[in-house]
């Protein structure tokens, strides 16, 4: 899930080597998106890619605050401050989960 980590431009870490807190966070974000799609009755398809990406970004920021007492500002940056690759990744994550549900 390192690809979700704002400010981290390196190649994604293999899942087996990903720290426990990141794996737990990835599972939590997956669950939040899945639940959102489910309770919305599938109408999340009407959201824009940006809205979908923003949702993932906010869920991830919540996990950062849960696991890192004093995160770097770049780890909890608002949507407008994220690089384009991060916005696209977050939007892709939502859409992949949405399709799986």
N, C-alpha and C positions, 0 to 999 in steps of 0.2 A: 504494500500500500504506500510505499515510499513515494510513488508518483503523486499521491495526494498531499504530500507534505509541502506546504508553501515555502518557497525560497530554496528548495532543494532541486538543483538542476542536474544532478548526476543521474546515471542510469538507475532504473528501479532495482531494488535489492531483491534477490530471490526470496520467495515466501518463507522458506526454511530458515533463512538468515535474518529475517525481519524481526526486530525486537517484539517481545510479548505485548507491550503496550500498544504498538502500532497494529498488531494483528487483532487485538481486542477492539481497538478503535475502528478498524476496517469492518469488523463484524457488526459493530454498533451502527455505523453509518449505513451499511447494507440493510440492517433491520429497520432503521428509520425510513429509508427510501421505500423499502418493500411495504412497510406499514402505511406510509403515506399514499402509495399507489392503491393499496387495497382499500383503505377507508374512503378514498376518493372515488371508488367504483370504476377505476380505470380512466377517469376523466383527466388524469394528468397528461394524457396525450394532447390536450388542448393548451398546455403550458408551452411557452417559448423555450428554446434551448437555454437562453440566459436564465430564465426562471428556474429551470431544472438544475443548472449549474450552481446558481446561488443557493439553492436548498442544500446541495451536497456540501458546498463550502461552509455554510453555517453549521451543519451537523459536524463537520470536521473540526471547526473552531471550538465547538463545545467539547469535543474529545481532547483537543490540545489543552484546554483549560483544566479538564479533569485530570490529565496525566502529567502536566508540566506546570509546576507552581508559578514560575515567572517566565513565561515564554517570550522569545524574541518577538518584537513587533511584526516582523515578516511572517511569523508562524500563525498569527491571528489577524492578518491584514483583511480589510474589507474587500469585497468583490472588485471595486473600481481600482484597487491597488494591485491586484493580481496580474501576473503576466498572461498574455493571451494563451500560451500553451497550457497554463493551469486552468484557465476558464474552459477551454475546449475539453480538457481531460475531465473536469468535474461534470460538464454537460454529458460527455460520453458515458461516464460512470452511471449517472442517473438513467440514461436511455437504455443501457445494457441491463440494469436491474429491472427497469420498467418492462422491457421485452420478456425477461425471464418470468415475471409475475403473470 
